[in-house]
Amino acid sequence: MKNIKDANTVVVKVGTSTLTYSTGMLNLRRIGSLVQTICDLQNAGKNMILVSSGAVSAGLAKIGFVSRPDKIEEKQAAAAVGQCELMNMYNSLFSSYGHKIAQILITRHTVENETMRKNAEGTFRVLLDMGCIPVVNENDSISYEGLKFGGNDLLAAYVACISKADCIINMSDVDGLYDSDPRTNPDAKLIERVDEFDDRVLKMAGGAGTARGTGGMKAKIDAAMIASVNGIPSMIVNGANPEILYDIFDGKAKGTFFAEYVKA
């Protein structure tokens, strides 16, 4: 059984709802705290990988859309504009702490095609060896599946497998997996640990959390399952305060831990 506290290579996934305000504009204060915390953990000797949503929302705000468009080509155009905005911001923030970043855009074909997957594995290995912090997103400007059916919860699981990561920290807008929807049931109880993905756990999953994001608890559980069967534990935590990452590696964080699958 792996212990997240001892993880060396860490995938941190942040969703759109964590990175933006309800207005759709980027939450600069939270992003700044996230970058500082990741840099500090990198300084402490960990290899950090950031899977970041937010390109579409950043693009919509830049272009001037007041709401999320329905047409796929408009979403793709927004993603193309927003990815530039995100990377400019991340490069400035990470550089201010003396860290190098590298952009990696992935599509589903990267995982499914053996040659592309091996190339991606090599890229991650070299970047981590060089002390770079990879910033990963789905290539939403060309990936139809990513915008309509995918999401960065699943992407984070695939990235963890490709990069041979030791754990995934999924930063969400809720504290973790509950036995019922905490948004509608004030008596909902947090499930602190999941060792088996049985029917009871699967039934706890709902739909998308917010209008700004594409993922919900079901996507997060699906991602945790993918990671688990590949021997990678994961944890869902509330990303409202990015410094919760410190608590995770101190063994004090509130959230839901998903253990890796152990063969009998």
C-alpha positions as CSV (number, residue, x, y, z in Angstrom):
1,M,0.0,0.0,0.0
2,K,1.5,3.3,-1.1
3,N,1.5,6.4,1.1
4,I,0.9,9.7,-0.6
5,K,3.1,11.4,1.9
6,D,6.1,9.6,0.4
7,A,5.2,10.4,-3.2
8,N,8.0,11.7,-5.3
9,T,6.4,12.4,-8.7
10,V,3.0,14.1,-8.1
11,V,0.3,15.0,-10.6
12,V,-1.8,18.0,-9.4
13,K,-5.1,18.5,-11.3
14,V,-7.0,21.7,-11.0
15,G,-10.4,22.3,-12.6
16,T,-12.0,25.3,-14.1
17,S,-14.2,25.9,-11.0
18,T,-11.0,26.1,-8.9
19,L,-9.2,28.5,-11.3
20,T,-12.0,30.9,-12.1
21,Y,-14.6,33.0,-10.3
22,S,-18.3,32.5,-10.9
23,T,-18.0,35.4,-13.5
24,G,-15.8,33.1,-15.6
25,M,-12.7,35.3,-15.1
26,L,-9.5,33.8,-13.7
27,N,-9.1,33.8,-10.0
28,L,-5.6,35.3,-9.9
29,R,-5.2,35.2,-6.2
30,R,-5.9,31.5,-6.0
31,I,-3.7,30.7,-9.1
32,G,-0.9,32.7,-7.5
33,S,-1.2,30.6,-4.3
34,L,-1.3,27.4,-6.3
35,V,1.8,28.2,-8.2
36,Q,3.7,29.3,-5.1
37,T,2.8,26.0,-3.3
38,I,3.8,23.8,-6.3
39,C,7.1,25.7,-6.5
40,D,7.7,25.2,-2.8
41,L,7.0,21.5,-3.1
42,Q,9.3,21.3,-6.1
43,N,12.0,23.0,-4.0
44,A,11.4,20.3,-1.3
45,G,12.5,17.7,-3.8
46,K,9.3,16.5,-5.4
47,N,8.7,16.3,-9.2
48,M,5.5,18.3,-9.7
49,I,3.2,18.0,-12.8
50,L,0.3,20.4,-13.2
51,V,-2.8,19.3,-15.2
52,S,-4.6,22.6,-15.6
53,S,-8.1,23.3,-16.9
54,G,-9.3,26.8,-17.7
55,A,-8.3,27.4,-21.3
56,V,-11.8,27.6,-22.6
57,S,-13.0,29.9,-19.8
58,A,-9.9,32.1,-20.1
59,G,-10.5,32.3,-23.9
60,L,-14.1,33.2,-23.5
61,A,-13.3,36.0,-21.1
62,K,-10.6,37.3,-23.5
63,I,-12.8,37.2,-26.6
64,G,-15.8,38.7,-24.7
65,F,-18.3,35.9,-24.6
66,V,-20.8,36.4,-21.8
67,S,-21.7,32.7,-21.6
68,R,-20.3,29.4,-22.7
69,P,-21.1,28.9,-26.4
70,D,-22.9,25.9,-27.7
71,K,-21.1,25.6,-31.0
72,I,-18.0,23.3,-30.9
73,E,-15.9,25.5,-33.1
74,E,-16.5,28.5,-30.8
75,K,-15.4,26.4,-27.8
76,Q,-12.3,25.3,-29.8
77,A,-11.5,28.9,-30.8
78,A,-11.9,30.0,-27.2
79,A,-9.5,27.2,-26.1
80,A,-6.9,28.3,-28.6
81,V,-7.0,31.9,-27.3
82,G,-7.3,30.9,-23.7
83,Q,-4.3,28.4,-23.8
84,C,-2.1,31.3,-24.7
85,E,-3.5,33.3,-21.8
86,L,-2.9,30.5,-19.3
87,M,0.6,29.7,-20.4
88,N,1.6,33.4,-20.4
89,M,0.4,33.7,-16.8
90,Y,1.9,30.4,-15.6
91,N,5.2,31.2,-17.2
92,S,5.4,34.6,-15.5
93,L,4.3,33.2,-12.1
94,F,6.6,30.1,-12.1
95,S,9.5,32.1,-13.4
96,S,9.2,34.5,-10.5
97,Y,10.0,31.6,-8.2
98,G,12.9,30.4,-10.4
99,H,11.2,27.4,-12.0
100,K,10.9,26.4,-15.6
101,I,7.7,25.1,-17.1
102,A,6.9,23.2,-20.2
103,Q,3.6,23.0,-22.0
104,I,2.2,19.6,-23.1
105,L,-1.1,19.3,-25.0
106,I,-2.5,15.9,-25.2
107,T,-5.3,14.2,-27.1
108,R,-6.9,10.8,-26.6
109,H,-4.8,9.5,-29.5
110,T,-1.7,10.2,-27.4
111,V,-2.8,7.5,-25.1
112,E,-4.2,5.1,-27.6
113,N,-1.4,5.2,-30.1
114,E,1.6,3.2,-29.0
115,T,4.2,5.3,-30.7
116,M,2.7,8.6,-29.5
117,R,2.4,7.2,-26.0
118,K,6.1,6.2,-25.9
119,N,7.1,9.6,-27.2
120,A,5.1,11.2,-24.4
121,E,6.7,9.0,-21.8
122,G,10.1,10.0,-23.0
123,T,9.2,13.7,-23.0
124,F,7.9,13.6,-19.4
125,R,11.0,11.7,-18.3
126,V,13.4,14.2,-19.8
127,L,11.4,17.2,-18.6
128,L,11.3,15.9,-15.0
129,D,15.0,15.0,-15.1
130,M,15.7,18.6,-16.2
131,G,13.8,20.0,-13.3
132,C,10.9,21.3,-15.4
133,I,7.4,21.4,-14.2
134,P,5.1,20.1,-17.0
135,V,1.8,22.0,-17.4
136,V,-0.6,19.7,-19.2
137,N,-4.0,20.2,-20.8
138,E,-6.1,18.5,-23.4
139,N,-5.6,19.9,-26.8
140,D,-9.1,21.3,-26.8
141,S,-8.7,23.4,-29.9
142,I,-8.6,20.3,-32.0
143,S,-10.0,17.6,-29.8
144,Y,-13.8,17.2,-30.1
145,E,-13.9,14.3,-27.7
146,G,-12.1,16.3,-25.0
147,L,-14.6,19.1,-25.1
148,K,-17.8,17.1,-25.3
149,F,-17.1,13.8,-23.5
150,G,-13.7,14.1,-21.8
151,G,-12.3,16.3,-19.1
152,N,-9.1,16.8,-17.2
153,D,-10.0,14.4,-14.5
154,L,-9.5,11.5,-16.9
155,L,-6.6,13.3,-18.5
156,A,-4.8,13.5,-15.1
157,A,-5.1,9.8,-14.7
158,Y,-3.6,9.1,-18.1
159,V,-0.8,11.7,-17.4
160,A,0.0,9.9,-14.2
161,C,0.3,6.6,-16.0
162,I,2.4,8.1,-18.8
163,S,4.7,10.0,-16.4
164,K,5.0,7.1,-14.0
165,A,3.7,9.3,-11.2
166,D,3.4,8.2,-7.6
167,C,0.0,9.9,-6.9
168,I,-2.7,12.2,-8.2
169,I,-4.1,15.1,-6.2
170,N,-7.4,16.1,-7.7
171,M,-8.3,19.6,-6.6
172,S,-12.0,20.2,-6.8
173,D,-14.8,22.5,-5.6
174,V,-15.9,20.0,-3.0
175,D,-14.0,18.3,-0.1
176,G,-14.2,14.8,-1.7
177,L,-16.7,12.0,-2.3
178,Y,-19.8,12.2,-0.2
179,D,-22.5,9.6,0.4
180,S,-25.0,12.1,-1.1
181,D,-24.8,15.5,-2.8
182,P,-23.5,18.0,-0.2
183,R,-25.0,20.8,-2.3
184,T,-28.5,19.7,-1.6
185,N,-28.1,17.6,1.6
186,P,-26.5,19.4,4.6
187,D,-26.2,16.0,6.4
188,A,-24.1,14.4,3.6
189,K,-21.1,12.5,5.0
190,L,-17.6,12.6,3.5
191,I,-16.1,9.3,2.5
192,E,-12.5,9.5,3.7
193,R,-11.2,6.4,2.1
194,V,-12.1,4.1,-0.8
195,D,-10.4,0.8,-1.2
196,E,-12.8,-0.8,-3.6
197,F,-14.8,0.6,-6.5
198,D,-18.0,-1.3,-5.8
199,D,-21.6,-0.4,-6.7
200,R,-22.0,1.6,-3.5
201,V,-19.2,3.9,-4.5
202,L,-20.2,4.2,-8.1
203,K,-23.8,5.2,-7.1
204,M,-22.5,8.2,-5.2
205,A,-21.3,9.8,-8.4
206,G,-23.3,12.6,-9.9
207,G,-23.1,15.0,-12.8
208,A,-21.0,18.1,-13.6
209,G,-20.3,20.3,-10.6
210,T,-20.6,23.7,-12.2
211,A,-21.5,25.4,-15.5
212,R,-17.9,26.4,-16.0
213,G,-16.4,22.9,-15.7
214,T,-16.9,19.7,-17.7
215,G,-16.2,17.2,-14.9
216,G,-18.3,16.0,-12.0
217,M,-17.8,13.4,-9.3
218,K,-18.4,10.5,-11.7
219,A,-15.5,11.7,-13.9
220,K,-13.3,11.9,-10.8
221,I,-14.2,8.4,-9.7
222,D,-13.6,7.1,-13.2
223,A,-10.2,8.8,-13.1
224,A,-9.4,7.3,-9.7
225,M,-10.3,3.8,-11.0
226,I,-7.9,4.2,-13.9
227,A,-5.2,5.3,-11.6
228,S,-5.9,2.6,-9.1
229,V,-5.7,-0.3,-11.5
230,N,-2.4,1.1,-12.7
231,G,-1.0,1.1,-9.1
232,I,-1.4,4.8,-8.5
233,P,-3.3,6.2,-5.4
234,S,-5.2,9.4,-5.7
235,M,-7.0,11.9,-3.5
236,I,-9.8,14.4,-4.1
237,V,-9.6,17.6,-2.0
238,N,-11.1,21.0,-2.0
239,G,-8.9,23.4,-4.0
240,A,-10.3,26.6,-2.5
241,N,-7.0,27.0,-0.6
242,P,-4.2,25.5,-2.7
243,E,-2.0,25.3,0.4
244,I,-4.0,22.2,1.3
245,L,-1.2,20.5,-0.7
246,Y,1.0,21.0,2.3
247,D,-1.5,19.3,4.5
248,I,-1.7,16.3,2.2
249,F,2.0,15.6,2.4
250,D,1.8,16.1,6.2
251,G,-0.9,13.6,6.3
252,K,-3.5,16.0,7.7
253,A,-5.7,17.0,4.7
254,K,-9.4,16.5,4.6
255,G,-10.6,14.7,1.5
256,T,-11.2,11.3,-0.1
257,F,-8.3,8.9,-0.6
258,F,-8.5,6.2,-3.3
259,A,-6.1,3.4,-2.7
260,E,-4.3,1.7,-5.5
261,Y,-5.5,-1.7,-6.6
262,V,-3.4,-4.5,-5.1
263,K,-3.5,-7.9,-6.8
264,A,-4.2,-10.9,-4.6
